[in-house]
Amino acid sequence: MINKIKDKRIILASKSPRRTELLAGLGLEFISKTKDTEESFPAGMDPFLVPRYLAEKKALAFKDDLEEQDLLITADTVVIVDGTILNKPADKEHTLLMLKKLS
């Protein structure tokens, strides 16, 4: 399977240093490329479906740029507390409120 992967151009569609580190740790050559993608999701969507929805949305942003042999890797992470997604904090006060919820 690794040989089949090495024959492909691997594109990591992420700005995440951790995802870059994980993929580099596999010893594969890849390029990192991102596109600005609106990270909104439908109101009322099951929070546990949101990461997949957003990852697919990011992948669709590349549909016109890929060649048949390309392997595109996208991902998204959300934090869910009591069935609610905690979005990125807007400021220090919001960060403190989020940390209280998490503890």
MDTraj code that builds the backbone (N, CA, C; nanometers):
import mdtraj as md
import numpy as np

residues = "MET ILE ASN LYS ILE LYS ASP LYS ARG ILE ILE LEU ALA SER LYS SER PRO ARG ARG THR GLU LEU LEU ALA GLY LEU GLY LEU GLU PHE ILE SER LYS THR LYS ASP THR GLU GLU SER PHE PRO ALA GLY MET ASP PRO PHE LEU VAL PRO ARG TYR LEU ALA GLU LYS LYS ALA LEU ALA PHE LYS ASP ASP LEU GLU GLU GLN ASP LEU LEU ILE THR ALA ASP THR VAL VAL ILE VAL ASP GLY THR ILE LEU ASN LYS PRO ALA ASP LYS GLU HIS THR LEU LEU MET LEU LYS LYS LEU SER".split()
xyz = np.array([
    [0.0824, -0.1202, 0.0000],
    [0.0000, 0.0000, 0.0000],
    [0.0863, 0.1259, 0.0000],
    [0.1949, 0.1262, 0.0750],
    [0.2823, 0.2434, 0.0785],
    [0.3331, 0.2745, -0.0624],
    [0.3678, 0.1720, -0.1415],
    [0.4161, 0.1958, -0.2770],
    [0.3107, 0.2665, -0.3615],
    [0.1865, 0.2302, -0.3446],
    [0.0798, 0.2961, -0.4195],
    [0.0677, 0.4423, -0.3782],
    [0.0860, 0.4696, -0.2517],
    [0.0783, 0.6077, -0.2033],
    [0.1945, 0.6893, -0.2581],
    [0.3138, 0.6315, -0.2642],
    [0.4304, 0.7050, -0.3122],
    [0.4190, 0.7436, -0.4585],
    [0.3336, 0.6780, -0.5336],
    [0.3131, 0.7114, -0.6740],
    [0.2183, 0.8296, -0.6913],
    [0.1632, 0.8778, -0.5846],
    [0.0659, 0.9867, -0.5915],
    [0.1271, 1.1166, -0.5397],
    [0.0722, 1.2255, -0.5863],
    [0.1067, 1.3545, -0.5277],
    [0.0155, 1.3712, -0.4068],
    [0.0730, 1.3839, -0.2899],
    [-0.0047, 1.3965, -0.1670],
    [-0.0149, 1.5442, -0.1309],
    [-0.1375, 1.5890, -0.1118],
    [-0.1627, 1.7288, -0.0769],
    [-0.2303, 1.7326, 0.0589],
    [-0.1660, 1.7963, 0.1537],
    [-0.2250, 1.8170, 0.2859],
    [-0.2905, 1.9535, 0.2849],
    [-0.4210, 1.9563, 0.2886],
    [-0.4965, 2.0820, 0.2849],
    [-0.5230, 2.1271, 0.4280],
    [-0.4176, 2.1745, 0.4924],
    [-0.4285, 2.2125, 0.6329],
    [-0.3157, 2.3077, 0.6704],
    [-0.3455, 2.4015, 0.7596],
    [-0.2443, 2.4913, 0.8155],
    [-0.1935, 2.4382, 0.9498],
    [-0.2491, 2.3280, 0.9949],
    [-0.2183, 2.2754, 1.1265],
    [-0.0753, 2.2216, 1.1356],
    [0.0043, 2.2767, 1.2253],
    [0.1398, 2.2240, 1.2443],
    [0.1374, 2.0783, 1.2913],
    [0.0397, 2.0432, 1.3707],
    [0.0296, 1.9056, 1.4206],
    [-0.0004, 1.8078, 1.3069],
    [-0.0913, 1.8430, 1.2179],
    [-0.1204, 1.7556, 1.1043],
    [0.0012, 1.7431, 1.0124],
    [0.0736, 1.8538, 0.9945],
    [0.1965, 1.8502, 0.9149],
    [0.2974, 1.7567, 0.9794],
    [0.3125, 1.7671, 1.1101],
    [0.4056, 1.6817, 1.1841],
    [0.3657, 1.5338, 1.1732],
    [0.2373, 1.5055, 1.1855],
    [0.1905, 1.3669, 1.1766],
    [0.2184, 1.3065, 1.0393],
    [0.1900, 1.3832, 0.9350],
    [0.2116, 1.3319, 0.8001],
    [0.3612, 1.3179, 0.7701],
    [0.4412, 1.4129, 0.8148],
    [0.5861, 1.4046, 0.7949],
    [0.6432, 1.2833, 0.8675],
    [0.5842, 1.2504, 0.9818],
    [0.6293, 1.1355, 1.0590],
    [0.6096, 1.0031, 0.9868],
    [0.5263, 1.0021, 0.8847],
    [0.5061, 0.8807, 0.8046],
    [0.6166, 0.8625, 0.7011],
    [0.6998, 0.9650, 0.6853],
    [0.8098, 0.9565, 0.5906],
    [0.7683, 0.9748, 0.4458],
    [0.6516, 1.0306, 0.4225],
    [0.6024, 1.0519, 0.2868],
    [0.6285, 1.1958, 0.2437],
    [0.6527, 1.2132, 0.1151],
    [0.6659, 1.3480, 0.0619],
    [0.5267, 1.4025, 0.0337],
    [0.5032, 1.5262, 0.0718],
    [0.3730, 1.5888, 0.0515],
    [0.3909, 1.7382, 0.0405],
    [0.2886, 1.8029, -0.0113],
    [0.2873, 1.9486, -0.0130],
    [0.1694, 1.9958, 0.0722],
    [0.1877, 2.1078, 0.1363],
    [0.0789, 2.1687, 0.2132],
    [0.0216, 2.2816, 0.1296],
    [-0.1073, 2.2824, 0.1196],
    [-0.1749, 2.3824, 0.0377],
    [-0.3101, 2.4081, 0.1034],
    [-0.3470, 2.5330, 0.1145],
    [-0.4776, 2.5627, 0.1731],
    [-0.5532, 2.6606, 0.0839],
    [-0.6818, 2.6596, 0.1014],
    [-0.7702, 2.7559, 0.0353],
    [-0.8621, 2.8116, 0.1429],
    [-0.8896, 2.9395, 0.1335],
    [-0.9847, 2.9982, 0.2277],
    [-1.1216, 2.9355, 0.2040],
    [-1.1730, 2.8745, 0.3076],
    [-1.3025, 2.8076, 0.2993],
    [-1.3870, 2.8530, 0.4173],
    [-1.5077, 2.8935, 0.3888],
    [-1.5998, 2.9342, 0.4949],
    [-1.6280, 2.8135, 0.5830],
    [-1.6005, 2.8254, 0.7116],
    [-1.6189, 2.7126, 0.8029],
    [-1.7534, 2.7162, 0.8739],
    [-1.8562, 2.7507, 0.7981],
    [-1.9905, 2.7510, 0.8556],
    [-2.0556, 2.6158, 0.8279],
    [-2.1586, 2.5880, 0.9021],
    [-2.2331, 2.4632, 0.8864],
    [-2.3796, 2.4917, 0.9159],
    [-2.4677, 2.4069, 0.8660],
    [-2.6110, 2.4321, 0.8850],
    [-2.6511, 2.4355, 1.0325],
    [-2.7344, 2.5303, 1.0659],
    [-2.7881, 2.5389, 1.2023],
    [-2.8636, 2.4103, 1.2319],
    [-2.8474, 2.3613, 1.3505],
    [-2.9180, 2.2409, 1.3913],
    [-2.8496, 2.1116, 1.3513],
    [-2.7364, 2.1214, 1.2803],
    [-2.6642, 2.0001, 1.2415],
    [-2.6111, 1.9304, 1.3672],
    [-2.6200, 1.7999, 1.3686],
    [-2.5653, 1.7215, 1.4790],
    [-2.4180, 1.7598, 1.4955],
    [-2.3765, 1.8067, 1.6132],
    [-2.2382, 1.8516, 1.6328],
    [-2.1338, 1.7449, 1.5964],
    [-2.1702, 1.6192, 1.6110],
    [-2.0746, 1.5129, 1.5825],
    [-2.0570, 1.4890, 1.4324],
    [-2.1425, 1.5499, 1.3508],
    [-2.1299, 1.5410, 1.2051],
    [-2.0560, 1.6608, 1.1457],
    [-2.0386, 1.7648, 1.2252],
    [-1.9787, 1.8891, 1.1764],
    [-1.8345, 1.8710, 1.1270],
    [-1.7461, 1.8020, 1.1982],
    [-1.6085, 1.7898, 1.1464],
    [-1.6024, 1.7266, 1.0077],
    [-1.6801, 1.6229, 0.9853],
    [-1.6809, 1.5591, 0.8532],
    [-1.7371, 1.6558, 0.7480],
    [-1.8442, 1.7244, 0.7814],
    [-1.9048, 1.8212, 0.6896],
    [-1.8015, 1.9268, 0.6484],
    [-1.7294, 1.9817, 0.7462],
    [-1.6306, 2.0859, 0.7169],
    [-1.5116, 2.0314, 0.6387],
    [-1.4679, 1.9100, 0.6700],
    [-1.3571, 1.8491, 0.5953],
    [-1.3967, 1.8272, 0.4493],
    [-1.5201, 1.7834, 0.4269],
    [-1.5678, 1.7646, 0.2897],
    [-1.5795, 1.8984, 0.2173],
    [-1.6207, 2.0004, 0.2891],
    [-1.6311, 2.1343, 0.2306],
    [-1.4927, 2.1840, 0.1865],
    [-1.3926, 2.1586, 0.2703],
    [-1.2551, 2.1964, 0.2358],
    [-1.2073, 2.1182, 0.1136],
    [-1.2408, 1.9913, 0.1074],
    [-1.1998, 1.9087, -0.0067],
    [-1.2637, 1.9596, -0.1359],
    [-1.3900, 1.9977, -0.1305],
    [-1.4596, 2.0469, -0.2494],
    [-1.3950, 2.1742, -0.3051],
    [-1.3305, 2.2512, -0.2202],
    [-1.2633, 2.3731, -0.2655],
    [-1.1477, 2.3404, -0.3608],
    [-1.0982, 2.2172, -0.3572],
    [-0.9856, 2.1751, -0.4411],
    [-1.0282, 2.0992, -0.5662],
    [-1.1562, 2.0767, -0.5850],
    [-1.2033, 1.9865, -0.6911],
    [-1.1510, 2.0220, -0.8293],
    [-1.1318, 2.1486, -0.8599],
    [-1.0854, 2.1882, -0.9925],
    [-0.9326, 2.1901, -1.0046],
    [-0.8629, 2.1681, -0.8941],
    [-0.7165, 2.1767, -0.8938],
    [-0.6476, 2.0406, -0.8911],
    [-0.7238, 1.9338, -0.8772],
    [-0.6646, 1.8021, -0.8575],
    [-0.6511, 1.7251, -0.9882],
    [-0.5455, 1.6473, -0.9923],
    [-0.5269, 1.5539, -1.1021],
    [-0.5743, 1.4177, -1.0532],
    [-0.6012, 1.3274, -1.1456],
    [-0.6599, 1.1982, -1.1113],
    [-0.5789, 1.1213, -1.0068],
    [-0.4477, 1.1295, -1.0123],
    [-0.3635, 1.0511, -0.9224],
    [-0.3385, 1.1208, -0.7874],
    [-0.3876, 1.2413, -0.7697],
    [-0.3642, 1.3149, -0.6452],
    [-0.4374, 1.2527, -0.5269],
    [-0.3742, 1.2629, -0.4124],
    [-0.4351, 1.2213, -0.2862],
    [-0.4462, 1.3464, -0.2000],
    [-0.5689, 1.3911, -0.1762],
    [-0.5946, 1.5114, -0.0971],
    [-0.6362, 1.4701, 0.0428],
    [-0.5716, 1.5300, 0.1420],
    [-0.6052, 1.5014, 0.2817],
    [-0.6586, 1.6294, 0.3450],
    [-0.7821, 1.6225, 0.3934],
    [-0.8414, 1.7342, 0.4670],
    [-0.8909, 1.6819, 0.6014],
    [-0.9098, 1.7722, 0.6940],
    [-0.9596, 1.7338, 0.8263],
    [-1.0175, 1.8573, 0.8935],
    [-1.0912, 1.8339, 0.9977],
    [-1.1388, 1.9435, 1.0807],
    [-1.1600, 1.8893, 1.2220],
    [-1.1420, 1.9755, 1.3168],
    [-1.1578, 1.9376, 1.4571],
    [-1.2539, 2.0354, 1.5233],
    [-1.3429, 1.9834, 1.6035],
    [-1.4287, 2.0686, 1.6850],
    [-1.4244, 2.0161, 1.8286],
    [-1.4497, 2.1058, 1.9206],
    [-1.4611, 2.0689, 2.0616],
    [-1.6082, 2.0776, 2.0977],
    [-1.6609, 1.9680, 2.1518],
    [-1.8029, 1.9614, 2.1861],
    [-1.8161, 1.9419, 2.3372],
    [-1.8927, 2.0300, 2.4001],
    [-1.9197, 2.0199, 2.5436],
    [-2.0708, 2.0246, 2.5619],
    [-2.1236, 1.9234, 2.6266],
    [-2.2683, 1.9158, 2.6517],
    [-2.3492, 1.9343, 2.5237],
    [-2.3014, 1.8737, 2.4145],
    [-2.3734, 1.8776, 2.2886],
    [-2.3617, 2.0078, 2.2115],
    [-2.2748, 2.0973, 2.2576],
    [-2.2563, 2.2271, 2.1920],
    [-2.1120, 2.2402, 2.1453],
    [-2.0952, 2.2898, 2.0231],
    [-1.9611, 2.3123, 1.9703],
    [-1.9057, 2.4412, 2.0278],
    [-1.7842, 2.4314, 2.0808],
    [-1.7146, 2.5509, 2.1279],
    [-1.6291, 2.6011, 2.0118],
    [-1.6703, 2.7099, 1.9505],
    [-1.5954, 2.7668, 1.8393],
    [-1.4691, 2.8362, 1.8901],
    [-1.3864, 2.8813, 1.7988],
    [-1.2631, 2.9494, 1.8376],
    [-1.2997, 3.0719, 1.9205],
    [-1.2275, 3.0915, 2.0298],
    [-1.2605, 3.2059, 2.1159],
    [-1.2329, 3.3390, 2.0465],
    [-1.3197, 3.4348, 2.0743],
    [-1.3081, 3.5670, 2.0123],
    [-1.2062, 3.6558, 2.0833],
    [-1.1910, 3.6344, 2.2134],
    [-1.0998, 3.7180, 2.2906],
    [-1.0613, 3.6450, 2.4194],
    [-0.9856, 3.7136, 2.5055],
    [-0.9368, 3.6530, 2.6292],
    [-1.0525, 3.6128, 2.7214],
    [-1.1527, 3.6978, 2.7310],
    [-1.2678, 3.6687, 2.8187],
    [-1.3415, 3.5429, 2.7701],
    [-1.3615, 3.5349, 2.6400],
    [-1.4281, 3.4187, 2.5826],
    [-1.3437, 3.2925, 2.6047],
    [-1.2121, 3.3068, 2.5944],
    [-1.1219, 3.1943, 2.6189],
    [-1.1377, 3.1437, 2.7621],
    [-1.1441, 3.2339, 2.8577],
    [-1.1600, 3.1945, 2.9973],
    [-1.2931, 3.1231, 3.0215],
    [-1.3989, 3.1714, 2.9599],
    [-1.5300, 3.1045, 2.9721],
    [-1.5246, 2.9631, 2.9151],
    [-1.4577, 2.9473, 2.8016],
    [-1.4456, 2.8158, 2.7410],
    [-1.3661, 2.7217, 2.8301],
    [-1.2583, 2.7711, 2.8871],
    [-1.1765, 2.6876, 2.9754],
    [-1.2549, 2.6440, 3.0989],
    [-1.3401, 2.7310, 3.1511],
    [-1.4259, 2.6943, 3.2644],
    [-1.5231, 2.5831, 3.2246],
    [-1.5800, 2.5938, 3.1054],
    [-1.6703, 2.4876, 3.0592],
    [-1.5971, 2.3549, 3.0451],
    [-1.4755, 2.3612, 2.9959],
    [-1.3978, 2.2394, 2.9750],
    [-1.3538, 2.1749, 3.1063],
    [-1.3401, 2.2559, 3.2095],
    [-1.2972, 2.1991, 3.3379],
    [-1.4179, 2.1565, 3.4185],
])
top = md.Topology()
chain = top.add_chain()
for i, resn in enumerate(residues, 1):
    res = top.add_residue(resn, chain, resSeq=i)
    for name in ("N", "CA", "C"):
        top.add_atom(name, md.element.get_by_symbol(name[0]), res)
traj = md.Trajectory(xyz[None], top)
